[in-house]
């Protein structure tokens, strides 16, 4: 059902026109402001279509969305109970004890293993955004250029190609460039990445099990204060092996997420650093990280984030110090590394060189 251009009323703002519906929110242009509401809940709580037939249909869709969300929550709850019960059964399984002599013999023949560092850092997969690249050398502060919008709008599997995405609406001629930029300026945003280096927040994202569901908020269950958030991207048309780090920050605050809101991590007020395109390409993500099952293959797969080890964080920060030498961020890079190691009780000098997928596939 196409509601773009339909008139709605709101008790506070009066009459408005629907500009965008992205499956999660509905954006309405009122006389004095652009407002964003939850979709489809808003049609039962906050806004009413002037077309009574369409309003009746939206009531049915909103009811179906509530039922679908409740069913998804029950399914997730049942799975959680199943997982807990399996854990209990494993815990009850008796462990075979070895004799002291056998243990001693095993210890003599087992090789010394490389120290395993906790996977406390979080790396995020971000779609490249060139908004603001002229000012900061990397982007991620505004809507993309027309050229990049055209590329993203044609690529399946990313937000930019979804019907209802503001940039996709602009690409399809539904709204003008001026309207697109107005959405960005009026407290909203065209996409997650268009405000990333303004808000310095990285989110877990959402999962939509059906077209009627507003999306199940994903959680970040293992975020830790003073750990590292690593923002990665790759230029459209490049390969996964070319993914690079364009910004890093110490996690100052975080929210695991709940049934309604996605999990996120937010930057420490001081320890946040961005890189230009040229600098970022000197920090290839797969130089530092390797997949457990296919360590020589640079493959991200699904999901917007993954956990990586503390030693990988140190290796990235050490290289950042070298990259920032002679720049205004030189001292910040040094302080950043010192702060991270101090807070996480790590010794930078005792951590070896990177052993990521790019080093293993040579």
C-alpha positions in Angstrom: 0.0 0.0 0.0 1.5 3.3 -1.1 0.9 6.0 1.4 3.4 8.5 0.2 1.7 11.9 -0.3 -1.4 10.9 1.8 -2.7 13.5 4.3 -2.7 12.7 8.1 -3.7 14.6 11.2 -2.0 14.9 14.6 -3.4 16.4 17.7 -0.4 18.6 18.3 0.9 19.5 14.8 -2.3 19.5 12.8 -2.4 18.3 9.2 0.7 16.9 7.5 1.8 14.9 4.4 3.5 11.5 4.5 7.0 11.8 2.9 8.7 8.5 3.7 7.8 5.0 5.1 10.8 2.8 5.6 9.2 -0.2 7.3 10.3 1.1 10.7 9.3 4.7 10.7 6.9 7.0 8.9 8.1 10.5 8.3 5.5 13.3 8.0 6.0 16.9 6.8 3.8 19.2 9.0 3.5 22.9 8.5 6.3 23.8 10.9 8.4 20.6 11.2 9.2 17.2 9.9 8.3 14.5 12.4 9.2 10.7 12.5 6.8 8.2 14.1 7.0 4.4 14.6 5.5 2.4 11.8 2.8 1.0 11.8 2.0 1.8 15.5 1.7 5.5 14.8 -1.6 5.0 12.8 -3.3 3.8 16.0 -1.7 6.2 18.5 -0.4 9.4 17.0 -1.6 10.1 13.4 -4.8 9.4 11.5 -5.2 9.2 7.7 -7.8 11.5 6.2 -8.7 8.6 3.9 -10.9 6.5 6.1 -10.5 3.3 3.9 -6.7 3.5 4.1 -6.9 4.2 7.9 -9.0 1.0 8.4 -6.4 -1.0 6.4 -3.6 0.5 8.5 -5.4 -0.5 11.7 -5.4 -4.1 10.4 -1.7 -3.9 9.6 -0.8 -2.4 13.0 -2.7 -5.2 14.7 -0.9 -7.9 12.6 2.4 -6.3 13.5 1.7 -6.4 17.2 0.7 -10.1 16.9 3.8 -10.9 14.9 6.1 -9.2 17.4 4.4 -11.1 20.3 4.9 -14.4 18.5 8.6 -13.6 17.8 9.1 -12.8 21.4 7.5 -16.0 22.5 9.7 -18.0 20.1 12.9 -16.2 21.4 11.8 -16.9 24.9 11.3 -20.6 24.2 14.7 -20.9 22.5 16.3 -19.2 25.5 14.7 -21.7 27.9 15.9 -24.6 25.6 19.5 -23.2 25.6 19.5 -22.9 29.4 18.2 -26.5 29.9 20.9 -27.8 27.5 23.5 -25.9 29.5 22.3 -27.5 32.7 22.5 -31.0 31.2 26.1 -30.3 30.0 27.0 -29.1 33.5 25.6 -32.3 35.0 27.8 -34.5 32.8 30.6 -36.1 34.9 34.1 -35.2 33.9 36.7 -38.0 33.8 39.5 -37.3 36.2 43.1 -38.0 35.3 45.6 -39.4 37.6 48.4 -37.1 38.9 50.9 -39.1 36.9 48.9 -38.8 33.7 48.5 -35.1 34.2 52.2 -34.6 34.7 53.0 -36.6 31.5 50.5 -34.5 29.6 52.0 -31.2 30.9 55.5 -32.3 29.8 54.4 -33.1 26.2 51.9 -30.3 25.5 53.4 -27.3 23.6 53.1 -23.9 25.1 50.1 -22.1 23.5 50.0 -18.5 22.4 48.2 -16.3 25.0 44.5 -15.9 24.2 43.2 -12.4 24.8 39.6 -11.7 25.7 37.3 -10.7 22.8 36.2 -7.5 24.5 36.4 -5.1 21.5 33.7 -4.6 18.9 34.1 -4.1 15.2 31.2 -2.6 13.2 30.5 -3.1 9.5 29.5 0.2 7.9 28.3 1.1 4.4 30.6 3.8 3.0 29.2 7.3 3.2 31.0 10.3 1.5 28.8 13.0 3.1 31.3 15.6 4.4 34.3 14.0 2.8 35.4 17.5 1.6 35.6 18.7 5.2 37.1 15.8 7.1 38.7 13.5 4.4 36.4 10.5 5.1 32.7 11.4 5.2 30.0 9.9 7.6 28.7 13.4 8.6 25.9 14.0 6.0 23.9 12.4 3.2 26.0 10.9 0.4 26.8 12.5 -3.0 24.4 11.9 -5.9 27.0 9.6 -7.5 27.2 7.4 -4.4 23.4 7.4 -3.8 23.1 6.0 -7.3 25.5 3.2 -6.5 24.0 2.3 -3.1 20.4 2.5 -4.4 21.1 -0.3 -6.9 22.8 -2.6 -4.3 20.6 -5.3 -2.8 21.1 -6.1 0.9 21.8 -2.7 2.3 19.5 -0.1 3.7 20.1 2.4 0.9 18.3 0.1 -1.6 15.2 -0.4 0.5 11.9 1.2 -0.5 11.2 4.0 1.9 14.8 4.9 2.5 15.1 8.7 2.1 18.0 8.3 -0.3 16.2 5.7 -2.3 13.1 8.0 -2.5 15.4 10.7 -3.8 16.9 8.3 -6.4 13.4 7.3 -7.5 12.3 10.9 -7.8 9.8 10.8 -4.9 11.5 13.6 -3.0 13.9 16.3 -4.0 17.5 16.8 -2.9 16.3 19.7 -0.8 13.8 17.6 1.0 16.4 14.9 1.5 18.8 17.4 3.1 15.9 18.9 5.2 15.3 15.5 6.8 18.9 15.3 7.7 19.0 18.8 9.2 15.8 18.7 11.1 16.9 16.3 13.8 16.5 13.2 11.7 18.9 11.3 9.5 18.9 9.7 6.1 20.8 6.6 7.3 22.8 5.2 10.2 26.1 6.2 8.7 25.2 9.8 7.8 25.6 10.9 11.4 28.1 8.4 12.6 31.0 10.8 13.1 28.7 13.4 14.5 27.0 11.4 17.2 29.8 8.9 17.6 27.4 6.0 18.2 27.4 2.6 16.7 24.3 0.4 16.7 23.5 -3.3 16.5 20.7 -2.8 14.0 17.4 -4.6 13.6 16.0 -7.9 12.2 12.7 -7.9 10.3 11.1 -11.4 10.3 8.2 -10.2 8.1 7.1 -7.3 6.0 4.5 -6.4 8.6 6.9 -6.3 11.5 8.6 -3.1 12.5 11.8 -5.0 13.2 13.2 -6.9 16.2 15.8 -4.9 17.9 19.2 -6.6 18.1 21.3 -6.5 21.2 25.0 -6.1 22.0 25.4 -8.5 24.9 29.1 -8.2 25.5 29.9 -4.5 25.5 32.4 -3.3 28.1 33.3 0.3 29.2 36.8 1.3 28.2 37.0 -1.4 25.5 37.5 -0.4 21.8 34.9 0.2 19.1 36.3 -0.2 15.6 34.4 1.3 12.7 35.1 -0.4 9.4 34.0 0.2 5.8 35.1 -0.5 2.2 34.7 1.6 -1.0 31.9 0.5 -3.3 33.2 -1.9 -5.9 36.2 -3.0 -3.8 36.5 -6.5 -2.3 36.1 -7.6 1.3 39.8 -7.9 1.8 40.0 -4.1 1.2 37.9 -3.3 4.3 39.6 -0.7 6.4 39.3 1.1 9.7 38.0 4.7 9.3 37.4 5.5 13.0 38.0 4.1 16.5 36.8 5.1 19.9 36.9 4.0 23.5 33.4 2.8 24.7 32.3 5.4 27.2 28.7 4.3 27.5 26.6 1.5 26.1 23.1 0.1 26.0 22.6 -3.7 25.6 19.2 -3.2 23.9 15.7 -4.4 24.8 12.5 -5.5 23.0 12.0 -2.0 21.5 15.4 -0.3 21.2 18.5 -1.7 19.5 21.8 -2.0 21.4 24.5 0.6 20.9 27.9 1.8 22.1 28.8 5.5 22.5 32.2 7.1 22.4 34.2 8.3 25.3 34.2 12.2 25.3 38.0 12.3 24.6 39.2 9.1 23.1 37.7 9.1 19.6 39.7 9.3 16.4 38.8 9.3 12.7 41.1 8.7 9.7 41.1 10.2 6.2 40.7 7.8 3.3 44.4 7.7 2.8 45.1 7.0 6.5 42.3 4.4 6.7 43.7 2.4 3.9 46.9 1.9 6.0 44.7 0.2 8.6 43.2 -2.8 6.6 40.9 -4.6 9.0 41.8 -8.1 7.9 45.5 -7.4 8.7 44.5 -7.6 12.3 41.5 -10.0 12.4 41.0 -13.6 11.2 37.9 -15.8 11.3 38.2 -18.8 13.7 37.0 -21.4 11.1 38.7 -19.9 8.0 41.6 -17.9 9.3 43.1 -17.2 5.9 39.9 -15.9 4.3 38.7 -12.3 4.7 35.0 -12.9 5.1 32.6 -10.9 7.2 29.3 -12.6 6.5 26.1 -11.4 8.1 25.6 -9.1 11.0 26.7 -5.5 11.6 29.2 -6.2 14.3 31.5 -8.8 15.7 33.7 -9.1 18.8 37.5 -9.0 18.4 40.4 -9.7 20.8 42.2 -7.2 23.0 45.6 -7.8 21.3 44.1 -6.9 17.9 42.9 -3.6 19.5 46.5 -2.9 20.6 47.9 -3.6 17.2 45.4 -1.2 15.5 46.2 1.5 18.1 50.0 1.0 17.7 49.7 1.5 13.9 47.4 4.5 14.5 50.3 6.1 16.4 52.6 5.7 13.4 50.0 7.0 11.0 49.2 10.1 13.0 52.9 11.1 13.5 53.4 14.7 12.5 49.6 15.4 12.5 47.5 17.3 15.0 46.3 14.0 16.4 49.8 12.6 17.1 49.5 13.2 20.9 46.0 12.0 21.0 47.0 8.7 19.3 49.7 8.2 21.9 47.4 9.0 24.8 44.7 6.7 23.3 47.0 3.7 23.2 48.3 4.4 26.8 44.7 4.8 28.1 43.5 1.6 26.4 46.4 -0.5 27.7 46.2 1.0 31.2 42.4 0.5 31.6 42.6 -3.1 30.3 45.8 -4.1 32.0 47.7 -4.8 28.8 51.4 -4.4 28.0 51.8 -3.1 24.4 55.4 -4.2 24.2 54.5 -7.8 25.0 51.9 -8.1 22.2 53.3 -9.4 18.9 52.6 -8.4 15.3 49.2 -8.7 13.7 48.2 -12.2 12.5 45.0 -11.5 10.6 43.7 -13.1 7.4 45.8 -11.0 5.1 49.0 -12.2 6.8 47.9 -15.8 6.7 46.9 -16.0 3.1 50.3 -14.9 1.7 
